[in-house]
Amino acid sequence: MPKTAENAEDMIPLTPRVFHILLALVDEEQHGYRIMKEVETRSEGKVRIGPGTLYEAIQRLVKNRLIEESSERPDSEMDDQRRRYYRLTDLGRRVLQVESDRLAALVGFARTKNLVKEA
């Protein structure tokens, strides 16, 4: 992924882990541990991201302006102050949309070859 691309198309394809991290942030801000658990749950345990891998990816995503650290915090009684919360940026949302469209087109092609079961 280019370091500072402005064009969403220039930032794909995404790695599966990056795709899952961005997808985890679509609906709400989350901290790292919660991102890890959501990815594991959504993928039914097929994708697991360890803490080192996650935080390395988060650093790259922040640097590339796909996500940003949030300054908003939950109620301090419900939160650990050491946690950092992240949210998807507008660029991150565009990149995720372009990648989702790309993957959907690939699945559509696989269907024409009878490689995908109908839901």
Secondary structure, DSSP 4 states (H G I P E B T S, - for coil): --SS--SGGGG-SPPHHHHHHHHHTSSS-EEHHHHHHHHHHHTTTS----HHHHHHHHHHHHHTTSEEE------GGGS-TT--EEEE-HHHHHHHHHHHHHHHHHHHHHHHTT-S---
